[in-house]
């Protein structure tokens, strides 16, 4: 309920956006700062925005840290539950790779002939 109740949602949820610092709370008063590889909840008034963790959805290591934000709500300095795109990787889809593989086979072996394939080289009489 703490993630959906209007009174507690802002204190327990973190919406991550590419290139923006990880801030949450009522009026974005709380933030996440990395102490080495350990995320720490800090008061934004005590730190510069440059000190806060800025989300980069292309950084696999930070995404691995972000997916482990599962503290029990209500304990002091509990990490909020993150929502949004944690990690994004640009790569070809399966269909694009398959089509490229077919085109490469046509370039190296030629177009092919279905009738010739069906007739085959080996015949027999029954």
N, C-alpha and C positions, 0 to 999 in steps of 0.2 A: 504493500500500500504506500510506502514512503516514496516510491517512484512515480506514483500517479496522483496522490493527494495534492491538492493545490497548495496547502500550507507547507508541505515538506519536499515537494518535487524540486524546487530550485536549489535546495541545500544538498540533495542527494543525486542529482543528475548533472552530467557534463556533456554538452553538445560540441563535438570536435569539428572544426572547419579548417580547411587547408590554409596554412600561412597565418593563422591567428593564434594568440596565446590561449592556453587552457585555463579559462576562468569560469567560475560558477558562483552560485549563491544568490541571495537576494540583492540585485543590483550589481552582480559580478564583483562582489567584494572578496571572494576567495579565489585562489589560483593554485596551480600545480607547478612546483619547481623541482628540477632534478638535482639531487645530491649524489653526484656520481651517476649510478644507474638506479638509484632509489627515488621514486616519486614521493614528494612531501607536500602536504597541504599548507599553504601560507596565506597570510592576510595580504591582499594586494596593496593596501596602504603602506605596508612596511617594506615593500620591494618595488623596484623599477619594472616596467613591462619587459625590458630587455633581460631581466633575471628569470622570467617565467618560461616555462616550456612552450615553445611555438610548434604547433602541429605540422608535421611534414608527412603526408600520406605516401611518399615514396621511400621513406626510411623504414626498412624492415625491422631493425632492432628496436626502435622506439614503438613500433606497432606491437611487437611482442611484449613489451612492458605494458602497453596500454590495455591489451586484452586481459591482463591479470589484475585489473582494478576490481576486486570482488570483496572489499572489506564489508564487515557487518555494519549496516547503518546504525547510527546512534552512539557508537564508540567515539571517543575524542579523536579528532583529526582523521576520521575515516575518509578513505578515498571515495569520490563519487562514482556512480556507475556511468561509463561513457556510452554515448550514442553517436553514430555517424560513420563515415568511411575511415577505418583505421589504416588500411593499406591498399594501395592501388598499383598495379603493374601493367605497363603497356606491352602487350604481346599479341601475336597473331592468333586468330580464332582457329578452331579445328577445321572449319570449312575452308578458310583461306589456305591453310597448310595442305589440305587434301587437294584443292584445285591446283595449287602450285605443283604438287607431286604428279598429278595427271598431266599437266602441261610439260613438265620436265620429261616424262616418259614419252610423250608425243614428239618432243624435240629430238630425243636420242634414238628412238626406235621407229619413228614414223607414225602416220595416222592409224594404220591397221585396217584390216578388211574383215568384217564379220562373216561374210560368205566363205572366204578362204579358211577362216578359223573353224567354222562348222563342218566344212568338207574334210578338213584335216589331211594328213599324209597317210595315215593308216586306215585301210579299209578291209573289210572282210565280208565273206558271203555266208549266208545262213541257209 
